[in-house]
Amino acid sequence: MAEFTASFAQETLALYAVGMFIAVLRYITRIRRFGITGLKPDDYIVANGMVWYTILCVAFNKIASGGGSNFMTAEDLAALTPEITADRISGSKWVLVSEQSIILTIWSMKACMLLLYAGITQGLKQRNFVGSELALFLVCRPLHQYWAVPAENPQCSNYQYYEITQGSLSIPGDIAILVIGIPMLAAIRLPLQKKVIVLAIFGMGGFIIVAAILTKLYCLVPKLISYVYMNWYFREASVAVYVTNLPAVWPLLREIFPRLQTVTHKSGDRTWGPSNSARINSKDFKMKSFNRGPCAESQERINDGDSGSSIGQGVIEIKRDVSFTVKIESIEELALLNRVHIRTCRGVRHQNNSMLCTPSCTTVTF
């Protein structure tokens, strides 16, 4: 047990240090860009998750270094003494704290990710989160039985019904995030190198699913039940923290490592250059709507008043193709590319530069 306690502490502290480091970089990036008062809702959600992530790390190490919980075998029951009972009561309380912490850590990170496409997954995170909380606080009644030694209700010591409920809500939620998120990211026109990086980050969600499944196996399968479940629980939480915070750190990494800005991609008239920007031309896209002004009637008046002069001499038709640059700083801004509107206008001017008709305008949505 002492060997497990030492190795578990080393692993959890290493994973925790990496997670906190990435989170600190996230807030440095966001504050530099928006200021403290300009932080977004997802920044506060992540901050809440990091608090519970810290509590989770403490709780797991308390359990690993303590005297056990109220989940006991017949031999453990026979060997109970007042001192062992007190240790197991304390350990049982930390188990309850750890379960609450893992829920709030994981679902804080999921909520942040789901904000990227909240319209598609509206209501998913709220229902699953509430279901997990209800399962934790309803499968064991009265609540103090969670740290009773021995517990009268087996569900207060083995958490079986809770683990089944929480897994059935959490794992499908993770799969939904991947099924919805990765195709959306794959459809965005990015340089191959950048697309690989972004998809790799979100693909780490696959590891989260594997870790969640293994956690349940080590909690529910009688032959596998052991403290190893805590290793996979904390790995799941840590990778969730990494996946959530890494995309927000990208702008800062580009400043620290300028070579990340040198990737250039060109596709047709749309190019991505060193400034990580997209040059988009209005003629690259199909027109969604077209509103013509009364230019035909004005053109007739022009022709009648020109006394035999040709159209080429008396009238200049001006067509303007509008292009602009979109600078992408973070993953959140990529989604905005699907909601950009372009409005271009064409008017007819006489040689004296006076507008002779109402310009006809085209609105393009892509």
N, C-alpha and C positions, 0 to 999 in steps of 0.2 A: 504493500500500500504506500509506503514511503517513497518508493521509486516512482510509482504512478503520480503521486502528488507533486514531486519535483519536476517530472517531465511535463505534466499538465500545466504547471505554473509557467514553465519556460515557453511552451507553445502559445498559451493564451496571452501572455504578456507581449510576445513578439507580434502576434496578430493584432493585438490591441494597439501597439505602438504604431504599426503601419497604418491602421485605420484612422487613428487620431492625427497622424502626420498628413494624410491625404485630406482629412476634414479641415485642418488648419490651412492648408494650401487653398482649399475651396473658398474659405472666408477671406483670405488675403486677396484672391482674385476678384471676388464679388465686391468687396469694399473698395478696392481700387477702381472698379468700373462704375459702381453705382453709389458709393458712399454708404455709411452706416444706416442712414435714414432711407436709403433706396433699396434695401434688401427685399427680396421677393418672398412670397408665402412659403415656397419650398425651402428657402434657407432656414426659416424658423422651424419647419417640420423636421429638417435634418438635425438642427440643434437639439430638439426634443429627443430624437432618436439616439443621438450621441450620449446624452445624459443616461438614458436607459442602457445603452451599450456598456457604459462604464459600470453601472450597477450590476449588469449581467456578469462582467468579468470578475467583480468582487465576489458576487454570490457563488459562482462556480468554484472559485478557489477556496472559499469558506467551506463549501460542501466537501471538496476533495481533501482538505486538511482536517476536517472535523471527525466526529465519531459516528457518522452515519445518519440515517433518517428513520422514520417510522415504517419504512418498507423493510420487513424483517422475515427471516426464516424461523422455523421452529427452534433451531439451535440458538438463534439470537434472542428469542423470547425467553428461553430458559436461562440465558446468561445475563439477564438484565439486573443491574444494580442501580442505586440512586444516581451515582455519577454517570453511568452509561445512559440512563434515562434522560438526564439533563442534557447530555451531549446530543442525543438523538432528537430531543425536542428542538434544540437550537438548529440542528441540521435540517429538520423538517421545515422550519420557518424559512430558512434560506432556499430550500427547494421551491417553496411557494413564491418567494421573491424572484427566483430565477425564471420561473414559468411566466410570471407577469412581465418581467423584463424582456424576455425573448419575444413575446407578443408585440410589445410596444416598440422594440427595436426594429423588428422585421417589418411591421406594418407602417412604421414611419418612413422607412426607405421605399417601400412599395408605393405609398401615397405620393412620395416625391416623384417616382418614376411615372406613375399614372397621370400626373399633372401634364405630362408631355402630350398625351392624347386622351384627355379626360372626357371629351365628347363621345369617344368610342366606347370607353369602359365606364361610363357614368354609373355610379351606384355599386360597382363591383367591390371596391375596397371597403365601402362602408358596411355592406352586408356581411362580408367575410370577417372583418375585424370584430363586429358586434357578436357574430356567432362564436368566435374564439373566446371572447370575454365571458359570454354567458355560459359557455361550457366549463370554463375554469371555475366560475363562482357558483354553479348550480349542481355539478356532479357530486360535490361533497357538502352535505348539510348535516349539522350546523358547521359553519366555516372553521371553527376552532379545532375540529377533528383533523384538519390538515397537519396539525402539529401535536396531536394526541399520541401518546406512546403507552400501549399499542392503540391503533386506530380501530374504532368499532366498525366503520365502513371501509371495506377494502379499496374502494375508489379514492379514499382520502390518502392512501399510501402508495398505490401503484399507478394512479392517474390514467387508468386504462381507457375509460370512456372519453376523458378529455383529450388524450393523445390521438385517438381515432377521429374525434370531431375536428380537432385543430388541424390534423394532417389532411383530412378530406376537404377542408376549406383552403388551407394554405398552398398545398401542392398544385391543385388546379389553377389557383390564382397566379402562381409562378409561370405555369405553362401558358396561361392566357396572355401574360405580359410578353412572353417570347413570340407566341403565334401572331400577336397583333403588332408588336414593336419591330421585330426584325424585318418583316416584309416592307413596312413603312420606311425604314432606314435604307433598305436595299434599293428602293425605288428612287431615292434622292440622288440626283446627279452630282457625284463627288469624284475627285481623283481616286483611282483604285487604291493607292496607298492609304489615303485617309479613310476610305470606306472600310478597308480591312481592319484598321484600328478601331473604328467605331463599332463595327459588327463584333469584333473580338471582345470588346468591353461588355456589350450587351449579351454576347454569347456566354459570358461567365455565369449568366443566369442558369445555364444548364448544370453547372456545378452546384448551384444553390438547390436545384431540384434533387440532384443525387444526394447531397448532404441531408436534405430534409427526409428523404426516404430512408437513408441509413439510420438517422436519428430515431425514427419510428420503429425500425427493426430492433435496435438495441433497447428500446423501451417496452416493446410488446411481445417479442418472441421469447418464450421462457428460457430457451437454451442460450440466448444471446444477451439477456438482461445484465447490464453491468454499467459501471461509470463511464464506459467508452461513449455512451450517448452524449455526454457533455462535450467531448471533443468535437463530435459532428455538429452539435447544436451551435457551438461557438464558431466553428468554421463557416457554417451557414450564415450566421449573423455578420461575421467579418467580411465575407465576400459580398454580401448585400451592401455593406457600408462602402466597399471599394467601388462597386458598380455604380452606386448612386452618386458618388462624389468625383470620380475620375473625369466624366465629361465636363464638369464645371471648371476643372483645373486646366483644361486644354489651352485657353488663351494665355495663362501664365507660363505654361511650358513653352509656348511659341516664343515668348519674350526671352526666356532663359536659354533656350536652344534655337537660335535663329535658323538653323538648317531645316527645321520643321516647316519654315515658311517658303522654302524653295521648291516645293512640289508644284508642278504646273500640269494642268490638264486642259485639253482642248477638245471640244466636240461641236462641230459645226461652227456657228457664230457665237457659241456660248463658251467662254473660257474661264479657267480658274488660274489665277496667277499667284505671285509671291505674297500678295496681301490677303490671300484666302478669300477672294471676292469673285463674284459671278458677274460677267458682263452679259446682259440679256438684251436682245434686240426684239422689238415688237413684231417684226415680220417673221420671227421664228415660231409663232404660235397661231393657232386657228382663232378666228374671231368668234367670240361668244355672242356679242350683240353689235349691231351696226345701226346708227341713227344718222340719216341723211338730212342735211339742212336744205333749204330752198335754193340750191345753187343753179338748178336747171333754168328756172325762171330768170334769175339774175343774168345767166349766161346769154339768154335771148336778148335782154336789154343791151348787153354789151355789144352783141353782134349788130343789132339795129343801129346803134349809135356810132359805129366805127366808119361809116361812109365808104364801104368797099375795102377797107383795110383788112388784112387777113388776121385770123385769130393769133397766129404766131407773132404778128407785129404788135397787136393791141392788147393782148391778154397773156399774162404769165400765170400758169398753173403751178402752185407750190405744193409739194408733197413732203412731209417731214416724217422720217422714221425716228422714233424716240428710243434711245437706248440709255440704260442706267446701270449703275454698279451696286450690287448688294454685298455688303461685307458681313461675313458669318463669323461670329465670335464664340458661339456655344451651340450645343446640341439643341437647346430650346429654340434658337433662331432658325434652325433648319426647317422646322415645321411651318414657319411663316411663309416659306417659298410657295406653298400651295394656296396662299390666300393673297397673292399680289395682283393688283389691277393696273393695267396700262390704259391710258386714254390718249389717243393721237387724233389730230385734227388736220383736215385739208381745206384750205380756202383758196379763193381765186382773187388775185390782185391785178389791178390795171397798171399800166406803166407808171402812173404817178403814185404808186404804192398805197392807193386807197382801197379798202376792202369793199368789194362790190357785191358780196353775198355772205350769208351766214355760213361759217365753216361747218363742214360735215365732219362728224367725230365718230371714232371707233373706240369701243371699250373692249379690252382683251383681258380675260381672267385666266390665270394658269396656276 
